[in-house]
Amino acid sequence: MKPVFEHAWDISIAEAREIQNRLREQVQLTPLKKLPKTVAAVDVSYTRWDRMGYAVLGIFEILYDNRKSPVMLKELLIETMTGAVASPYIPGYLSFREIPMLLPLFERIDLDFDVMLVDGVGIAHPRGLGLAAHLGLLFDKPSIGCAKSRLIGDYREPRLNKGDTSPLYIDKRRVGTVIRSKQNCRPLFVSPGHKCTVADAARLVLSLCFNYRLAEPIRRVDLMSKQLRKTIHKSGEWNEKVIS
């Protein structure tokens, strides 16, 4: 799978900001065209003592019950990659750190998917182009950001029961939903990335939170990336080539 456009990644903050400001004009907040049957999820984990990244791309089939509620995921494909990361973490510019690790994974696959879930934000971003929105635009795919913490925006804390929600606003514009995905757990911050509405994003993420706080596709690739990191560091067989 190839991106529909390209741009440089190893650039200055000013250049990255200009790219974000330009690309955000292309984001489409349109309803999902169909009930998703397949979902892609991505995650990159890091070690604190070096510049290594451990990336995982998973594609899963969503199995529904007769009420069209997701009940299970079937793993279809997993791709992994390790490498040294050129860019440091800078809030608001996560795309420029993680996408260079993720692009080679997408380029390896031919299997299509209906929607992409990302451990990060979509349009709930200072310039409206978080990691989920950026990836969605790159591959012209519906995408949803499902962040564990708030990057920006105002909200009221949702009540404590699973399924309780609260709108997330930036300057009085609704950009996402704060979701209590598990009883008495910290909420998730869900926002559309591309070709998806605020309501679609919240509905799908909550439906995929089975027994845990995280949506199941993200939970699985998150666990895989951490296991990949653990396995490689235990063996000492890591690749020190810088991803750029």
Backbone bond lengths (Angstrom), bond angles and torsions (degrees), N, CA, C in turn:
res aa  C-N    CA-C-N  psi(-1)  N-CA   C-N-CA  omega(-1)  CA-C   N-CA-C  phi
1 M - - - 1.463 - - 1.528 108.73 -
2 K 1.312 115.76 124.46 1.458 121.26 -176.68 1.532 110.53 -105.73
3 P 1.344 117.26 144.62 1.470 118.87 173.63 1.521 110.55 -65.54
4 V 1.318 115.82 153.79 1.468 120.12 -177.63 1.524 112.07 -84.89
5 F 1.325 117.08 -9.99 1.461 121.27 173.47 1.523 107.79 -154.71
6 E 1.311 116.37 168.75 1.460 121.75 -179.36 1.519 109.61 -134.06
7 H 1.326 114.86 155.76 1.462 121.37 168.05 1.520 108.11 -155.54
8 A 1.309 116.94 168.31 1.464 121.34 -179.15 1.526 110.24 -71.90
9 W 1.332 116.08 151.63 1.464 121.80 -179.99 1.526 112.52 -114.28
10 D 1.310 117.98 -36.08 1.465 121.38 -178.43 1.525 108.27 -87.29
11 I 1.334 114.85 80.53 1.460 120.94 -171.60 1.528 109.76 -135.98
12 S 1.316 116.04 173.39 1.463 121.32 179.23 1.527 110.71 -75.37
13 I 1.326 115.57 164.87 1.463 120.54 177.14 1.529 110.51 -61.23
14 A 1.315 116.98 -40.34 1.467 120.02 179.35 1.526 110.90 -62.11
15 E 1.326 116.97 -40.78 1.465 120.53 178.84 1.526 111.09 -68.59
16 A 1.337 116.39 -39.71 1.467 120.29 177.96 1.526 110.55 -63.29
17 R 1.325 116.47 -41.31 1.462 120.55 178.78 1.526 110.67 -62.59
18 E 1.311 116.84 -40.56 1.470 120.22 179.20 1.530 110.83 -63.65
19 I 1.332 117.19 -40.00 1.467 120.90 177.90 1.520 110.32 -63.81
20 Q 1.326 116.86 -44.10 1.467 120.03 178.89 1.521 111.25 -61.97
21 N 1.309 116.95 -44.63 1.465 120.02 -179.56 1.529 111.60 -63.93
22 R 1.318 116.57 -34.09 1.467 120.24 179.50 1.529 111.11 -74.92
23 L 1.328 116.88 -45.05 1.464 120.11 -175.43 1.526 113.01 -71.24
24 R 1.322 117.66 -29.05 1.467 118.44 -177.00 1.520 112.19 -61.15
25 E 1.328 116.66 -24.52 1.465 120.17 178.43 1.530 111.78 -68.54
26 Q 1.333 116.97 -16.33 1.463 120.95 -178.18 1.529 112.96 -95.34
27 V 1.323 117.95 -8.15 1.465 121.23 -179.52 1.524 109.78 -65.00
28 Q 1.326 116.21 134.32 1.466 122.28 178.55 1.526 109.32 -113.30
29 L 1.308 116.74 120.11 1.466 121.37 177.59 1.528 108.41 -100.22
30 T 1.317 114.67 66.86 1.464 122.49 -177.48 1.526 109.96 -105.56
31 P 1.337 118.24 153.52 1.467 120.06 -178.71 1.527 112.30 -63.17
32 L 1.327 115.31 147.46 1.461 119.64 171.98 1.526 109.04 -57.12
33 K 1.312 116.96 137.09 1.466 120.82 -174.59 1.520 112.89 -78.34
34 K 1.335 116.78 -21.65 1.462 119.73 -177.85 1.520 109.70 -155.86
35 L 1.305 115.63 165.29 1.453 121.36 174.84 1.527 108.29 -65.64
36 P 1.340 118.59 119.94 1.468 119.48 -175.99 1.527 111.95 -63.77
37 K 1.323 115.21 132.65 1.467 120.88 175.84 1.522 112.13 -104.54
38 T 1.324 115.97 -23.44 1.461 120.46 177.70 1.519 109.32 -133.37
39 V 1.319 115.81 144.59 1.460 121.75 -177.83 1.520 109.23 -134.15
40 A 1.325 115.86 136.29 1.461 121.79 171.96 1.525 108.26 -101.82
41 A 1.323 116.32 143.80 1.462 121.37 176.24 1.520 108.43 -136.33
42 V 1.321 116.06 144.17 1.466 120.74 -178.71 1.520 109.84 -132.01
43 D 1.326 114.38 151.65 1.462 119.91 176.03 1.521 108.47 -156.16
44 V 1.323 116.03 145.49 1.460 122.15 173.67 1.519 107.50 -128.56
45 S 1.326 116.99 127.09 1.463 120.49 174.59 1.525 108.71 -111.56
46 Y 1.322 114.98 162.51 1.460 120.76 -173.73 1.519 109.63 -136.15
47 T 1.336 114.72 164.56 1.459 120.64 169.33 1.523 108.18 -108.05
48 R 1.307 116.26 148.00 1.462 120.75 -175.91 1.527 112.66 -78.01
49 W 1.337 116.70 -21.85 1.458 118.75 -171.45 1.531 113.35 -99.30
50 D 1.324 118.50 -1.73 1.458 120.06 176.02 1.530 109.15 -146.77
51 R 1.310 116.78 -170.24 1.464 121.25 -175.18 1.521 111.67 -107.04
52 M 1.318 116.75 28.25 1.456 120.31 -176.06 1.527 112.23 -87.50
53 G 1.340 114.94 143.85 1.459 121.77 173.20 1.515 110.10 -122.57
54 Y 1.337 115.75 148.67 1.472 122.31 -176.87 1.528 106.94 -129.15
55 A 1.318 116.17 103.73 1.464 121.96 -170.53 1.522 111.02 -104.78
56 V 1.328 115.25 141.59 1.464 121.99 177.56 1.526 109.13 -134.24
57 L 1.323 115.44 134.31 1.462 123.47 170.36 1.522 107.70 -119.05
58 G 1.314 116.89 124.82 1.456 121.21 176.85 1.516 110.65 -122.93
59 I 1.317 116.60 142.41 1.464 121.86 172.86 1.523 107.84 -120.64
60 F 1.323 115.78 130.84 1.461 121.94 -173.41 1.524 109.85 -130.51
61 E 1.314 115.13 145.48 1.459 121.05 170.07 1.521 108.50 -88.36
62 I 1.327 116.57 134.30 1.463 121.27 177.26 1.524 108.26 -92.75
63 L 1.323 116.59 121.46 1.460 121.54 178.29 1.522 108.75 -98.87
64 Y 1.327 116.86 127.79 1.460 123.28 -174.77 1.528 110.70 -108.80
65 D 1.340 114.74 155.93 1.461 119.38 170.62 1.531 109.04 -89.21
66 N 1.329 117.13 -174.51 1.469 119.74 -175.85 1.525 113.21 -73.07
67 R 1.342 116.45 -5.76 1.468 120.57 174.77 1.527 111.27 -100.01
68 K 1.331 116.03 9.65 1.465 123.34 -179.65 1.527 112.10 63.37
69 S 1.334 114.98 34.37 1.459 121.02 173.44 1.524 108.76 -104.80
70 P 1.353 118.42 132.35 1.464 119.78 178.56 1.529 111.05 -61.83
71 V 1.318 116.14 136.10 1.465 120.34 179.54 1.520 112.29 -125.20
72 M 1.332 117.37 -17.11 1.456 119.39 -174.56 1.521 109.65 -163.84
73 L 1.348 115.84 154.79 1.455 121.51 172.40 1.518 109.68 -113.56
74 K 1.318 115.43 142.59 1.461 121.35 173.56 1.519 107.84 -115.63
75 E 1.324 116.42 122.24 1.459 120.96 -178.63 1.524 110.35 -70.70
76 L 1.334 116.14 126.45 1.459 121.41 179.66 1.514 112.71 -106.73
77 L 1.325 117.03 -35.38 1.465 120.57 -174.11 1.519 109.67 -161.01
78 I 1.327 116.33 139.81 1.465 122.40 173.85 1.523 108.27 -132.97
79 E 1.320 116.86 130.73 1.462 122.49 173.44 1.522 108.39 -125.76
80 T 1.336 116.20 142.51 1.466 120.58 -179.31 1.524 110.11 -132.66
81 M 1.318 114.38 159.10 1.461 120.23 178.08 1.520 109.12 -157.05
82 T 1.313 116.39 143.72 1.461 121.20 173.51 1.525 108.73 -125.68
83 G 1.307 115.67 152.93 1.453 119.92 177.08 1.511 110.78 176.30
84 A 1.319 115.89 161.95 1.454 120.61 176.05 1.523 109.22 -74.84
85 V 1.312 116.08 143.65 1.463 122.46 -174.77 1.521 109.42 -104.28
86 A 1.325 115.73 128.68 1.459 120.28 -175.44 1.523 112.83 -76.83
87 S 1.332 117.66 -35.14 1.466 121.21 -171.90 1.524 111.39 -98.89
88 P 1.322 118.11 138.29 1.467 120.50 173.77 1.521 110.45 -75.05
89 Y 1.326 116.13 167.58 1.464 119.15 175.52 1.519 109.32 -77.32
90 I 1.320 116.21 123.06 1.463 122.95 175.22 1.518 106.62 -129.18
91 P 1.344 118.82 119.75 1.470 120.23 -178.88 1.525 111.68 -53.12
92 G 1.330 115.72 132.27 1.452 121.50 -179.68 1.517 114.18 91.61
93 Y 1.354 116.36 -7.71 1.469 120.33 -178.46 1.526 111.39 -129.46
94 L 1.328 116.47 30.81 1.459 120.92 -177.97 1.528 112.02 -60.98
95 S 1.324 117.54 -32.32 1.471 120.75 179.68 1.518 111.87 -53.97
96 F 1.330 116.34 -39.52 1.456 120.39 -174.14 1.526 111.70 -77.72
97 R 1.305 117.02 -9.85 1.462 122.30 173.27 1.530 111.20 -94.19
98 E 1.337 116.84 -42.24 1.461 120.10 -169.75 1.529 114.55 -95.95
99 I 1.314 118.48 -35.93 1.467 118.79 -174.70 1.528 112.71 -62.54
100 P 1.355 120.50 -37.17 1.465 117.77 174.99 1.527 113.58 -59.00
101 M 1.333 117.98 -27.04 1.462 121.03 174.39 1.522 111.45 -77.61
102 L 1.319 117.47 -31.68 1.463 121.59 -173.73 1.529 113.32 -86.87
103 L 1.315 118.03 -30.36 1.465 120.76 -177.20 1.529 113.12 -54.23
104 P 1.350 119.10 -46.45 1.470 118.21 179.99 1.524 113.13 -61.49
105 L 1.333 117.65 -29.45 1.464 120.15 178.26 1.524 110.68 -67.62
106 F 1.321 116.85 -45.48 1.467 120.13 177.44 1.529 111.31 -63.34
107 E 1.326 116.26 -36.94 1.461 119.44 -177.30 1.527 112.36 -69.76
108 R 1.333 117.39 -16.90 1.471 120.64 178.01 1.524 112.75 -80.62
109 I 1.318 117.30 -19.07 1.468 119.04 -168.29 1.527 112.13 -102.20
110 D 1.325 114.65 150.20 1.463 122.07 172.30 1.524 111.12 -113.46
111 L 1.320 116.76 -12.73 1.460 121.61 -177.06 1.525 110.49 -72.49
112 D 1.308 116.81 125.60 1.461 121.41 -179.31 1.532 110.09 -82.74
113 F 1.317 116.20 164.38 1.462 121.58 177.41 1.521 108.50 -147.51
114 D 1.332 115.61 162.91 1.469 120.75 -174.57 1.522 113.76 -91.04
115 V 1.320 116.88 -33.16 1.465 120.91 -175.78 1.522 108.66 -153.37
116 M 1.322 115.34 153.47 1.457 121.73 -178.72 1.528 109.85 -118.12
117 L 1.339 116.99 131.46 1.460 122.53 173.92 1.519 109.12 -107.88
118 V 1.321 116.06 135.37 1.457 121.89 -173.46 1.520 109.66 -129.43
119 D 1.321 116.39 135.54 1.461 122.06 174.17 1.530 107.53 -78.64
120 G 1.316 115.75 81.80 1.454 122.55 -176.42 1.517 108.08 171.06
121 V 1.317 116.92 -169.02 1.461 119.81 -175.92 1.521 111.10 -102.02
122 G 1.331 114.74 159.68 1.455 121.73 173.45 1.519 109.35 -100.46
123 I 1.340 116.06 -103.60 1.470 119.52 179.26 1.526 112.18 -88.28
124 A 1.333 118.24 -4.28 1.467 121.33 176.58 1.526 108.40 -79.61
125 H 1.310 114.94 69.68 1.462 123.54 -166.89 1.524 107.79 -147.88
126 P 1.330 118.53 147.50 1.471 120.08 -177.04 1.524 114.28 -54.05
127 R 1.334 116.94 -31.03 1.469 120.07 179.04 1.532 111.30 -117.33
128 G 1.318 116.48 14.83 1.464 120.76 174.47 1.507 115.13 74.07
129 L 1.342 117.76 14.81 1.461 119.95 -177.07 1.528 110.02 -140.44
130 G 1.327 115.38 75.30 1.450 120.15 174.14 1.520 111.54 -78.66
131 L 1.335 115.13 -174.58 1.463 121.28 -175.94 1.527 112.20 -56.45
132 A 1.337 117.38 -44.25 1.466 120.31 -178.23 1.526 111.52 -65.14
133 A 1.330 117.05 -41.80 1.465 120.23 178.79 1.524 111.03 -66.08
134 H 1.318 116.51 -40.85 1.461 121.76 -179.15 1.530 110.44 -63.12
135 L 1.342 116.82 -47.16 1.463 120.60 178.61 1.527 111.69 -64.94
136 G 1.326 116.44 -41.15 1.456 119.60 178.55 1.514 112.31 -59.33
137 L 1.330 116.34 -43.19 1.462 120.27 177.72 1.524 111.67 -65.97
138 L 1.332 116.74 -42.32 1.462 120.28 -177.44 1.524 112.17 -58.10
139 F 1.333 115.85 -37.90 1.465 119.52 -177.43 1.528 112.55 -109.39
140 D 1.317 116.11 5.56 1.470 122.13 -179.80 1.524 110.70 50.61
141 K 1.347 114.96 50.32 1.459 122.17 -177.61 1.528 110.02 -125.61
142 P 1.331 117.80 148.06 1.461 119.22 170.26 1.526 109.94 -57.47
143 S 1.318 116.14 134.46 1.465 119.72 -177.41 1.519 109.96 -143.64
144 I 1.332 114.58 151.65 1.464 121.75 -176.49 1.520 108.72 -136.80
145 G 1.324 116.09 133.43 1.453 121.59 174.32 1.512 110.68 -93.90
146 C 1.308 115.64 131.65 1.466 121.88 -178.30 1.522 107.62 -130.73
147 A 1.324 116.56 87.34 1.460 121.95 -172.60 1.526 111.37 -94.18
148 K 1.327 114.98 148.19 1.462 120.57 179.88 1.526 111.95 -82.23
149 S 1.327 116.55 -16.00 1.465 120.05 -179.79 1.525 109.07 -144.90
150 R 1.316 115.82 163.65 1.472 121.34 -177.62 1.522 110.13 -80.67
151 L 1.315 116.37 130.73 1.455 120.88 171.71 1.519 110.40 -89.49
152 I 1.327 116.32 -43.74 1.459 122.30 -178.48 1.520 107.59 -158.56
153 G 1.325 115.84 157.48 1.460 119.76 174.75 1.512 113.28 118.05
154 D 1.323 114.95 161.43 1.461 122.89 -179.72 1.524 109.65 -112.79
155 Y 1.331 115.40 142.24 1.468 119.82 -179.97 1.518 109.30 -161.41
156 R 1.305 115.22 163.45 1.452 121.84 169.20 1.520 108.44 -101.47
157 E 1.300 115.75 139.26 1.462 119.73 -179.67 1.530 109.93 -59.04
158 P 1.344 117.94 125.35 1.468 119.15 177.61 1.520 111.09 -68.16
159 R 1.326 115.64 160.02 1.456 119.37 176.85 1.526 110.14 -64.06
160 L 1.315 116.83 176.65 1.461 121.00 -165.43 1.519 115.15 -91.19
161 N 1.328 118.31 -4.22 1.461 119.93 -178.49 1.523 111.37 -85.23
162 K 1.336 116.39 148.77 1.458 120.14 176.11 1.527 109.77 -58.35
163 G 1.323 115.21 132.19 1.458 120.89 -179.19 1.505 114.24 97.17
164 D 1.335 118.04 -11.63 1.462 120.15 175.98 1.527 109.42 -69.89
165 T 1.321 116.07 139.92 1.460 120.67 -175.36 1.521 111.17 -136.03
166 S 1.324 114.37 164.96 1.458 121.93 175.96 1.525 107.92 -148.63
167 P 1.337 119.21 138.22 1.467 120.24 179.53 1.532 111.52 -66.99
168 L 1.316 115.80 147.40 1.458 123.14 174.83 1.526 107.81 -111.15
169 Y 1.331 116.27 126.37 1.464 121.60 -175.22 1.526 111.27 -121.58
170 I 1.322 115.38 147.79 1.460 122.83 164.91 1.520 106.42 -124.24
171 D 1.325 116.87 117.63 1.474 121.52 -178.46 1.527 111.58 50.51
172 K 1.321 115.82 46.75 1.467 124.68 176.56 1.534 113.79 69.23
173 R 1.310 117.62 6.16 1.468 121.25 174.91 1.526 108.39 -100.83
174 R 1.322 116.30 127.76 1.463 118.43 -179.24 1.525 110.02 -74.38
175 V 1.330 115.43 126.11 1.466 120.85 -178.06 1.521 112.57 -120.61
176 G 1.324 117.93 -5.21 1.454 119.07 -178.23 1.508 112.13 -179.25
177 T 1.328 114.20 -167.81 1.456 122.07 -177.00 1.519 109.30 -138.05
178 V 1.319 115.67 134.67 1.468 121.50 173.58 1.526 106.54 -93.82
179 I 1.320 116.44 120.85 1.464 121.33 -169.17 1.525 111.00 -120.53
180 R 1.332 114.86 128.47 1.471 119.97 170.37 1.534 106.04 -84.77
181 S 1.311 115.66 97.36 1.462 120.45 -173.53 1.524 113.40 -85.62
182 K 1.325 115.90 -13.53 1.463 121.19 175.65 1.521 107.70 -148.87
183 Q 1.311 116.19 141.87 1.464 120.62 -175.27 1.523 111.17 -56.98
184 N 1.338 114.77 131.49 1.466 123.05 175.11 1.528 113.96 63.70
185 C 1.338 117.79 16.31 1.463 121.35 175.79 1.526 109.82 -103.70
186 R 1.320 115.77 160.30 1.461 120.26 175.85 1.534 109.84 -60.32
187 P 1.324 118.11 144.67 1.470 120.35 -175.36 1.521 112.65 -76.66
188 L 1.325 114.74 165.05 1.456 122.91 170.79 1.524 109.40 -99.99
189 F 1.327 115.82 153.10 1.462 122.13 -179.72 1.537 107.58 -113.92
190 V 1.318 114.80 101.84 1.463 121.67 -169.59 1.523 110.01 -107.30
191 S 1.325 116.48 130.56 1.466 120.10 177.80 1.525 109.70 -143.70
192 P 1.335 116.86 147.26 1.462 119.25 176.63 1.519 110.47 -66.49
193 G 1.332 115.09 148.95 1.453 119.83 175.27 1.518 111.03 -102.41
194 H 1.338 115.64 -57.44 1.467 121.32 -176.88 1.525 108.13 -158.30
195 K 1.330 116.26 143.93 1.472 123.07 177.68 1.526 112.20 51.61
196 C 1.321 114.86 44.86 1.463 121.66 -176.40 1.523 107.39 -160.75
197 T 1.320 117.80 147.02 1.458 121.22 177.66 1.526 110.70 -98.03
198 V 1.323 115.59 167.45 1.466 120.70 175.27 1.521 110.32 -57.13
199 A 1.325 116.60 -44.16 1.469 120.40 -178.93 1.522 111.76 -66.57
200 D 1.337 117.35 -43.02 1.467 121.05 177.42 1.523 111.00 -57.59
201 A 1.331 115.35 -46.66 1.463 120.36 -176.63 1.521 111.12 -60.76
202 A 1.330 116.59 -48.09 1.464 120.60 -178.95 1.524 111.02 -63.48
203 R 1.313 115.99 -43.83 1.471 120.50 -177.09 1.532 111.27 -63.12
204 L 1.328 116.88 -46.04 1.461 119.50 -176.96 1.522 111.61 -68.97
205 V 1.325 117.00 -44.52 1.467 119.17 -179.37 1.520 110.81 -60.96
206 L 1.319 117.42 -47.30 1.466 119.58 -179.01 1.528 110.91 -62.27
207 S 1.324 117.13 -37.92 1.470 119.85 -179.41 1.521 112.17 -67.37
208 L 1.342 117.06 -22.03 1.462 121.21 -179.19 1.523 112.89 -98.20
209 C 1.327 117.28 3.42 1.469 121.22 173.47 1.528 107.19 -89.67
210 F 1.317 116.94 92.72 1.459 120.98 -173.17 1.530 111.61 -78.97
211 N 1.308 116.86 -74.85 1.470 120.86 -176.36 1.518 113.02 -119.79
212 Y 1.320 116.61 3.88 1.459 120.58 -173.91 1.528 109.80 -130.41
213 R 1.330 115.14 171.25 1.462 120.01 178.52 1.530 111.47 -66.01
214 L 1.322 117.57 -41.02 1.457 121.37 -176.61 1.517 111.44 -83.88
215 A 1.330 116.07 149.52 1.462 120.30 170.53 1.523 108.38 -59.01
216 E 1.319 116.85 137.94 1.462 121.17 -169.93 1.530 114.10 -56.54
217 P 1.339 121.10 -41.86 1.472 118.43 178.19 1.526 112.49 -60.71
218 I 1.334 117.12 -42.11 1.459 120.39 179.15 1.520 110.57 -69.15
219 R 1.311 117.27 -40.06 1.463 120.44 178.89 1.528 110.91 -58.43
220 R 1.321 115.90 -41.60 1.468 119.23 -177.56 1.525 112.10 -67.88
221 V 1.341 117.48 -46.68 1.466 117.92 -179.01 1.522 110.95 -71.21
222 D 1.324 117.77 -28.89 1.462 121.28 174.51 1.529 110.22 -62.10
223 L 1.319 116.77 -46.72 1.468 120.66 177.59 1.526 111.01 -63.13
224 M 1.323 116.86 -40.83 1.466 120.48 -179.35 1.522 111.73 -64.61
225 S 1.335 117.23 -40.89 1.466 119.51 -179.24 1.523 110.90 -66.76
226 K 1.311 116.91 -37.41 1.471 119.89 177.46 1.528 111.12 -69.43
227 Q 1.335 116.91 -38.00 1.462 119.99 177.37 1.522 110.64 -67.57
228 L 1.333 117.26 -38.98 1.461 121.24 176.35 1.524 110.49 -60.04
229 R 1.312 116.29 -45.03 1.466 121.15 178.22 1.523 110.97 -60.17
230 K 1.315 116.48 -45.74 1.461 121.46 -179.17 1.523 111.28 -63.43
231 T 1.328 116.85 -44.96 1.464 121.46 -177.60 1.518 111.59 -64.71
232 I 1.326 116.80 -45.39 1.459 120.20 -176.78 1.517 111.29 -68.65
233 H 1.318 117.31 -40.90 1.462 118.40 179.47 1.518 111.82 -69.81
234 K 1.311 116.76 -31.37 1.464 119.70 176.96 1.521 110.73 -66.82
235 S 1.345 116.48 -37.89 1.462 120.70 -179.26 1.525 112.38 -83.26
236 G 1.335 116.45 -21.52 1.461 120.45 -177.12 1.514 113.79 77.57
237 E 1.329 117.61 9.97 1.467 121.44 -176.47 1.524 110.78 -99.98
238 W 1.328 117.86 67.62 1.456 118.72 177.79 1.526 110.62 -108.14
239 N 1.298 114.08 157.35 1.458 122.21 -176.80 1.522 108.70 -97.32
240 E 1.317 117.51 120.14 1.459 120.76 -175.98 1.528 112.65 -93.11
241 K 1.314 117.63 8.02 1.464 120.10 177.25 1.521 110.07 -66.76
242 V 1.311 116.51 129.53 1.461 121.05 -179.05 1.520 109.72 -75.98
243 I 1.333 116.18 131.59 1.457 121.89 175.98 1.519 108.01 -83.18
244 S 1.313 117.48 122.99 1.467 120.22 -179.88 1.510 109.82 -145.72
